[in-house]
């Protein structure tokens, strides 16, 4: 595994950093550009997106033939990290959840006809998307085998009934990937489908209030009461829903980590700037040994997260599911993001707790990192299972 960046990727990363500094950071400091959910309002988002396209920084994770930059998973890692130095960055470059994970999955598994119909508009930025899996109890959460939403085939059409909730982005999504039960088979009982917002037979019950801030489209509760999906809008084969979920969520978990590392670095960047100029007991805060311990610990945690993330990216690029590596990265980086912003707020004192910096925004956002795409405890169970099965081979190099 090569950890150094090629000159081309290093140059691209620097271009993302410059764009963030010049065109996106100033927006963070303007209260008028925030929407009611504390994200960049759509009008300003579309304007800066046009700039990103013109700068040839759009959708680096997508193939060139579809309008992206054609980067591998390992190559997008340093770029995503730079993007999320700004709280608005990923959405500007079309690399934000849930569109990012949906695009990566559809590019890998959808048919050519499905890619033209469902994927290309997301890549172009003409529509948003959502991944519809999680259900209220006693339905499926981290355990997809508890899925209760069902799809029954009548001729060439599937009829869907059920409920979903905390569906990220649903309030503005046009294209949806739906996971539903199609049989009682424990391994092949789920199937994935594509549906459009304009179809009848379903509704958004509510946009669920959260401690926020939120992605565009929030986190919604959905109800299905006879949604009809043509069989041609099925992803892969009947019974491959769990496979689709694994393909989609594995990479999406890792791209979350890439972005969260950028947020963690931004938090530390703010703290370092403050302690470097703030006097305390006749010396700068940065000269106090206790402050140095706090910063050093966070810096090391971020670097550990980067190494775990890059190893998992490398394995994904080799065609491996990298479940073990992704779970380790997800746990480490989620904890690190929370630790980094908490430490930074502590070092900045009242300034960090105020809205004069984005630290309090990042702090509220960071708490979800330990929950989304599988709670940290679930990923620890995954690691335990691998350890018990593999023994000493758990730590193999190849």
Backbone torsions as a table, in degrees:
resi	resn	phi	psi	omega
1	UNK	NA	125.2	-178.9
2	UNK	-95.5	121.7	-176.8
3	UNK	-94.1	-16.2	178.3
4	UNK	-79.2	151.6	179.6
5	UNK	-89.0	143.3	172.9
6	UNK	-67.0	157.6	178.1
7	UNK	-56.5	-35.0	-178.4
8	UNK	-67.5	-43.9	-179.4
9	UNK	-71.5	-36.9	177.4
10	UNK	-62.2	-40.8	179.5
11	UNK	-67.3	-39.9	178.9
12	UNK	-66.1	-43.0	177.0
13	UNK	-57.5	-42.3	179.9
14	UNK	-65.5	-34.1	177.4
15	UNK	-67.7	-38.9	174.7
16	UNK	-62.2	-43.6	-179.4
17	UNK	-61.0	-43.5	-179.5
18	UNK	-65.4	-40.4	178.9
19	UNK	-64.1	-42.1	177.4
20	UNK	-58.3	-49.3	-177.3
21	UNK	-63.5	-41.4	-172.5
22	UNK	-85.5	-37.9	-169.0
23	UNK	-113.9	-18.7	-175.0
24	UNK	-113.1	-42.6	178.8
25	UNK	-54.2	-41.9	179.2
26	UNK	-59.9	-30.9	179.2
27	UNK	-66.2	-35.0	179.5
28	UNK	-58.2	-31.0	-175.0
29	UNK	-88.4	3.1	-178.4
30	UNK	-109.5	104.4	-177.5
31	UNK	-58.3	-24.1	-175.2
32	UNK	-72.7	-14.7	-176.0
33	UNK	-91.9	-5.2	-178.9
34	UNK	-84.3	140.2	174.1
35	UNK	-85.6	-176.2	-175.6
36	UNK	-68.7	-13.7	179.2
37	UNK	-105.7	15.4	173.7
38	UNK	69.2	29.3	171.5
39	UNK	-116.3	173.3	179.6
40	UNK	-68.1	125.2	-177.1
41	UNK	-64.5	155.3	-169.9
42	UNK	-60.5	-38.3	-179.1
43	UNK	-60.4	-48.2	178.0
44	UNK	-69.8	-34.9	178.6
45	UNK	-60.5	-46.6	-178.0
46	UNK	-64.0	-36.6	179.6
47	UNK	-64.6	-45.8	-178.9
48	UNK	-75.8	-25.2	173.4
49	UNK	-63.6	-39.7	178.0
50	UNK	-61.9	-38.2	176.4
51	UNK	-64.2	-41.6	-179.5
52	UNK	-63.9	-39.2	177.2
53	UNK	-64.9	-43.5	-179.6
54	UNK	-64.1	-29.9	179.4
55	UNK	-84.4	2.9	-179.7
56	UNK	58.1	47.8	177.8
57	UNK	-120.8	15.5	-172.1
58	UNK	-86.9	133.6	170.8
59	UNK	46.4	60.8	-177.7
60	UNK	-64.1	-20.2	-177.3
61	UNK	-82.6	-6.6	-176.8
62	UNK	-102.6	154.6	-178.6
63	UNK	-62.1	151.7	178.8
64	UNK	-61.5	-35.7	-178.0
65	UNK	-65.5	-17.5	178.4
66	UNK	-106.6	8.9	175.2
67	UNK	101.2	6.7	178.3
68	UNK	-98.6	-163.7	-179.9
69	UNK	-106.4	-6.1	172.8
70	UNK	71.1	30.8	-178.6
71	UNK	-83.1	153.0	174.0
72	UNK	-77.7	172.9	178.8
73	UNK	-62.2	-43.6	179.1
74	UNK	-65.3	-33.1	-178.4
75	UNK	-74.3	-29.1	179.7
76	UNK	-78.5	-18.7	-174.8
77	UNK	-55.3	-53.9	-179.9
78	UNK	-67.0	-27.6	179.1
79	UNK	-72.4	-44.0	178.1
80	UNK	-63.0	-37.3	178.5
81	UNK	-60.2	-43.4	178.9
82	UNK	-68.3	-39.5	-179.8
83	UNK	-56.3	-43.8	-172.8
84	UNK	-90.1	17.8	161.9
85	UNK	-64.7	-23.4	172.0
86	UNK	-105.9	142.8	178.4
87	UNK	-66.0	-20.4	179.7
88	UNK	-97.8	-8.2	-167.4
89	UNK	-56.7	-56.0	-174.3
90	UNK	-56.2	-39.6	-179.4
91	UNK	-64.9	-32.2	-178.7
92	UNK	-65.1	-38.6	-175.5
93	UNK	-96.6	9.7	-177.6
94	UNK	62.0	44.5	179.3
95	UNK	-127.5	20.2	-177.6
96	UNK	-93.7	152.2	171.5
97	UNK	-71.9	147.5	0.5
98	UNK	-91.4	-5.1	-177.8
99	UNK	-57.2	-39.8	-177.5
100	UNK	-57.4	-52.4	-180.0
101	UNK	-64.2	-38.5	179.2
102	UNK	-65.6	-41.4	178.8
103	UNK	-64.2	-44.4	-179.9
104	UNK	-60.9	-40.8	-179.9
105	UNK	-69.0	-47.7	-178.2
106	UNK	-64.9	-35.6	177.9
107	UNK	-64.7	-28.0	-177.3
108	UNK	-88.1	-36.5	-168.3
109	UNK	-120.7	-17.4	-177.6
110	UNK	-74.0	150.7	174.8
111	UNK	-68.9	166.6	179.5
112	UNK	-60.2	-41.2	179.0
113	UNK	-64.5	-41.1	178.6
114	UNK	-67.0	-35.9	178.4
115	UNK	-65.3	-39.8	178.4
116	UNK	-64.8	-42.0	-175.9
117	UNK	-77.2	-42.6	-168.5
118	UNK	-109.7	-33.3	-175.4
119	UNK	-87.2	-48.8	-172.3
120	UNK	-55.8	-41.9	178.9
121	UNK	-62.6	-30.3	177.4
122	UNK	-71.2	-44.0	178.4
123	UNK	-59.1	-42.4	-177.3
124	UNK	-70.8	-14.3	-178.0
125	UNK	82.7	13.1	-179.1
126	UNK	-81.5	-25.4	177.2
127	UNK	-137.1	162.0	171.5
128	UNK	-107.4	169.6	-174.9
129	UNK	-141.6	170.7	177.8
130	UNK	-148.4	154.9	177.6
131	UNK	-112.0	118.2	-167.9
132	UNK	-108.0	97.0	-179.0
133	UNK	-133.0	-50.3	-170.4
134	UNK	-66.1	140.1	-177.6
135	UNK	-125.7	157.0	171.9
136	UNK	-66.3	153.5	175.6
137	UNK	-60.4	140.0	10.7
138	UNK	-93.0	25.9	-178.7
139	UNK	-81.7	-165.5	-171.3
140	UNK	-77.5	130.6	168.5
141	UNK	-119.8	-110.2	175.7
142	UNK	-69.9	-19.2	178.7
143	UNK	-103.5	99.5	-177.2
144	UNK	-67.0	-15.8	179.9
145	UNK	-68.7	-12.1	178.8
146	UNK	-89.6	10.0	-176.7
147	UNK	-55.2	129.7	179.5
148	UNK	-112.5	-28.0	175.2
149	UNK	-59.6	128.1	-174.2
150	UNK	-123.4	152.8	176.1
151	UNK	-126.4	123.4	-178.8
152	UNK	-115.0	131.8	-175.5
153	UNK	-86.7	131.3	173.5
154	UNK	-127.1	102.7	-175.4
155	UNK	67.2	-122.2	179.5
156	UNK	-101.8	17.7	-177.1
157	UNK	-127.6	140.6	174.5
158	UNK	-102.0	132.8	179.9
159	UNK	-106.3	124.6	-172.4
160	UNK	-110.7	133.9	172.7
161	UNK	-134.0	142.6	176.7
162	UNK	149.6	-173.5	-179.3
163	UNK	-133.5	144.8	175.5
164	UNK	-133.0	158.1	174.9
165	UNK	-151.3	168.4	-173.2
166	UNK	51.1	45.1	178.2
167	UNK	-89.2	104.5	-173.4
168	UNK	-66.2	130.9	176.0
169	UNK	83.1	-0.3	-171.6
170	UNK	-62.7	-30.5	-174.3
171	UNK	-67.1	-21.7	177.9
172	UNK	-119.7	1.8	-175.2
173	UNK	-75.1	145.8	173.0
174	UNK	-107.2	-36.2	-179.1
175	UNK	-112.5	137.0	-175.5
176	UNK	-129.1	141.1	167.9
177	UNK	-105.0	121.3	-175.1
178	UNK	-113.9	133.4	172.6
179	UNK	-106.9	124.8	-177.8
180	UNK	-139.0	158.0	178.3
181	UNK	-81.4	131.3	178.2
182	UNK	-120.8	-6.5	174.4
183	UNK	-163.2	175.2	179.5
184	UNK	-95.5	5.9	177.4
185	UNK	-62.5	129.9	-174.5
186	UNK	-67.0	-31.3	-178.9
187	UNK	-100.3	-29.5	-174.2
188	UNK	-122.9	33.6	-175.6
189	UNK	-92.3	-6.8	-177.4
190	UNK	-113.5	149.2	179.1
191	UNK	-137.5	148.5	-179.3
192	UNK	-105.4	140.5	-178.2
193	UNK	-134.6	161.6	173.8
194	UNK	-115.5	135.0	173.9
195	UNK	-143.2	161.4	-175.0
196	UNK	-107.0	148.5	-178.8
197	UNK	-56.5	-33.6	-173.4
198	UNK	-79.1	-5.4	177.4
199	UNK	-72.4	149.4	178.1
200	UNK	-89.7	170.0	177.5
201	UNK	95.8	11.0	176.1
202	UNK	-153.8	164.1	179.1
203	UNK	-154.5	155.7	169.3
204	UNK	-89.3	114.3	-177.7
205	UNK	-71.5	-44.1	-180.0
206	UNK	-167.5	157.1	168.2
207	UNK	-92.5	115.4	-170.4
208	UNK	-74.9	123.2	177.6
209	UNK	-65.4	137.3	177.8
210	UNK	-131.2	172.1	177.8
211	UNK	-69.5	-9.7	169.4
212	UNK	56.1	-173.9	-7.0
213	UNK	-66.5	169.4	-170.5
214	UNK	-118.4	156.1	166.6
215	UNK	-66.8	161.6	174.3
216	UNK	-59.4	129.3	-179.5
217	UNK	94.9	-6.9	172.8
218	UNK	60.5	-152.8	-179.1
219	UNK	-132.2	113.4	-165.7
220	UNK	-116.6	157.3	172.3
221	UNK	-101.8	130.9	-175.6
222	UNK	-121.1	148.0	175.6
223	UNK	-128.5	133.1	179.2
224	UNK	-113.0	123.1	-178.4
225	UNK	-133.7	64.5	178.1
226	UNK	99.0	25.0	174.1
227	UNK	-59.1	129.2	179.8
228	UNK	-103.4	122.7	-179.5
229	UNK	-120.0	118.9	177.0
230	UNK	-60.9	145.6	-178.4
231	UNK	-59.9	-25.5	179.0
232	UNK	-66.8	-15.7	178.4
233	UNK	-98.6	21.3	173.0
234	UNK	-87.5	138.3	176.3
235	UNK	-91.7	129.0	-176.5
236	UNK	55.2	-151.2	-174.1
237	UNK	-94.3	163.1	172.6
238	UNK	-59.3	130.2	-178.5
239	UNK	94.0	-2.4	-179.0
240	UNK	-95.0	15.7	-177.2
241	UNK	-61.8	-39.5	179.1
242	UNK	-65.8	-37.7	177.2
243	UNK	-63.4	-44.2	178.0
244	UNK	-60.3	-42.9	179.6
245	UNK	-61.0	-44.0	-179.5
246	UNK	-65.0	-42.2	179.2
247	UNK	-64.4	-44.3	-176.7
248	UNK	-70.1	-48.4	-172.6
249	UNK	-77.0	-29.8	-178.7
250	UNK	-59.0	-53.3	179.8
251	UNK	-70.5	-36.9	-179.1
252	UNK	-63.7	-37.6	176.4
253	UNK	-60.5	-39.2	-177.0
254	UNK	-74.0	-37.6	177.5
255	UNK	-68.6	-29.7	169.1
256	UNK	-55.7	-47.8	-178.7
257	UNK	-59.5	-43.2	179.1
258	UNK	-57.7	-45.9	-178.9
259	UNK	-68.6	-42.6	-178.6
260	UNK	-63.1	-33.0	176.0
261	UNK	-62.1	-37.7	176.4
262	UNK	-63.7	-42.2	177.5
263	UNK	-64.1	-41.4	179.0
264	UNK	-61.5	-44.1	178.6
265	UNK	-64.0	-38.2	178.6
266	UNK	-62.7	-42.6	179.3
267	UNK	-59.8	-45.9	-179.7
268	UNK	-67.0	-36.2	177.4
269	UNK	-58.3	-43.5	178.5
270	UNK	-65.7	-43.9	-179.0
271	UNK	-64.3	-42.8	-179.7
272	UNK	-63.0	-40.1	177.6
273	UNK	-61.7	-38.0	-178.4
274	UNK	-73.0	-50.2	-175.9
275	UNK	-68.8	-20.7	178.8
276	UNK	-75.5	-18.8	-178.1
277	UNK	-119.4	-7.7	-177.5
278	UNK	-90.5	125.5	178.4
279	UNK	-85.5	142.4	177.3
280	UNK	-152.6	117.5	-179.3
281	UNK	54.0	48.4	171.0
282	UNK	73.7	5.6	173.7
283	UNK	-138.1	164.6	176.4
284	UNK	-67.1	148.1	176.7
285	UNK	-54.7	-36.6	-177.5
286	UNK	-64.4	-15.9	-179.6
287	UNK	-90.1	-7.9	177.5
288	UNK	-76.3	132.9	-176.5
289	UNK	-60.0	-39.9	-179.9
290	UNK	-62.0	-39.2	177.5
291	UNK	-66.0	-40.3	179.6
292	UNK	-63.3	-39.0	176.8
293	UNK	-61.2	-44.7	-178.7
294	UNK	-61.5	-45.8	-179.7
295	UNK	-68.3	-40.6	-179.5
296	UNK	-64.0	-38.3	179.6
297	UNK	-65.4	-42.6	179.5
298	UNK	-68.3	-41.8	179.4
299	UNK	-58.8	-42.0	179.0
300	UNK	-66.2	-41.0	-180.0
301	UNK	-62.7	-39.4	177.7
302	UNK	-64.1	-42.8	-179.7
303	UNK	-65.8	-38.4	175.6
304	UNK	-60.7	-43.8	178.4
305	UNK	-61.9	-38.7	178.9
306	UNK	-64.9	-42.5	-179.0
307	UNK	-65.8	-43.3	178.0
308	UNK	-63.8	-40.3	179.5
309	UNK	-65.0	-43.5	-179.2
310	UNK	-67.9	-36.5	177.1
311	UNK	-63.5	-43.9	179.2
312	UNK	-64.6	-39.4	178.3
313	UNK	-62.2	-42.8	178.4
314	UNK	-59.6	-44.6	180.0
315	UNK	-64.8	-40.2	177.3
316	UNK	-62.4	-39.7	178.7
317	UNK	-66.4	-22.6	177.5
318	UNK	-84.0	-0.8	178.9
319	UNK	94.5	4.8	179.8
320	UNK	-86.1	150.3	173.9
321	UNK	-69.6	-25.1	176.6
322	UNK	53.1	39.5	-176.2
323	UNK	-60.3	-44.0	-179.1
324	UNK	-64.7	-47.0	-177.0
325	UNK	-66.9	-39.7	179.2
326	UNK	-66.0	-41.4	179.4
327	UNK	-62.8	-42.0	179.0
328	UNK	-63.3	-43.7	179.4
329	UNK	-63.8	-43.1	-178.3
330	UNK	-60.8	-45.1	179.3
331	UNK	-63.6	-50.8	-175.5
332	UNK	-61.8	-48.2	-173.8
333	UNK	-72.7	-36.4	176.8
334	UNK	-61.0	-45.8	177.7
335	UNK	-64.2	-40.3	-177.6
336	UNK	-66.0	-42.0	178.3
337	UNK	-58.0	-47.9	-179.2
338	UNK	-63.9	-42.2	-179.8
339	UNK	-65.4	-41.1	-177.3
340	UNK	-63.9	-46.3	-177.0
341	UNK	-75.0	-34.4	177.4
342	UNK	-64.0	-44.4	177.8
343	UNK	-62.7	-41.3	-178.1
344	UNK	-66.4	-40.3	176.1
345	UNK	-62.4	-42.9	179.5
346	UNK	-60.6	-41.8	-178.7
347	UNK	-71.6	-32.2	179.9
348	UNK	-85.8	-9.8	177.2
349	UNK	63.4	-138.3	-177.2
350	UNK	-59.9	-32.3	177.6
351	UNK	-60.2	-42.6	179.8
352	UNK	-66.3	-31.6	-179.9
353	UNK	-79.0	-19.9	-179.2
354	UNK	-81.7	176.3	175.6
355	UNK	-93.8	14.2	176.8
356	UNK	-75.1	-16.2	169.9
357	UNK	-125.9	172.6	178.4
358	UNK	-88.4	8.0	-177.3
359	UNK	-60.2	-43.3	-178.3
360	UNK	-67.9	-32.4	175.1
361	UNK	-62.3	-50.0	-178.9
362	UNK	-63.4	-37.9	-178.1
363	UNK	-61.2	-45.8	179.6
364	UNK	-68.8	-38.2	178.3
365	UNK	-66.7	-36.6	-172.7
366	UNK	-65.0	-27.7	-174.8
367	UNK	-62.9	-28.3	-179.6
368	UNK	-72.0	-18.4	-174.8
369	UNK	-58.8	-31.9	-179.3
370	UNK	-80.0	-2.1	-176.6
371	UNK	-115.2	-43.7	-171.1
372	UNK	-68.0	147.9	179.8
373	UNK	55.1	38.2	177.9
374	UNK	102.0	119.8	178.2
375	UNK	-61.7	152.4	-178.5
376	UNK	-55.5	-36.8	-179.2
377	UNK	-64.5	-35.0	177.8
378	UNK	-66.7	-40.7	178.9
379	UNK	-67.5	-32.2	174.7
380	UNK	-67.0	-35.2	174.5
381	UNK	-63.4	-39.4	177.1
382	UNK	-60.1	-46.8	-179.6
383	UNK	-63.5	-39.5	178.3
384	UNK	-62.5	-40.8	179.0
385	UNK	-62.3	-44.2	177.7
386	UNK	-62.4	-42.0	-179.0
387	UNK	-62.8	-44.3	-179.0
388	UNK	-67.8	-31.1	179.3
389	UNK	-80.3	-38.0	-171.5
390	UNK	-97.9	-22.7	-177.0
391	UNK	62.8	-134.0	-177.5
392	UNK	-64.1	-22.2	179.0
393	UNK	-70.0	-8.6	175.6
394	UNK	-54.0	-32.8	-174.9
395	UNK	-102.4	25.4	-177.7
396	UNK	-63.6	155.0	-176.8
397	UNK	-88.7	-34.1	-172.1
398	UNK	-80.0	NA	NA
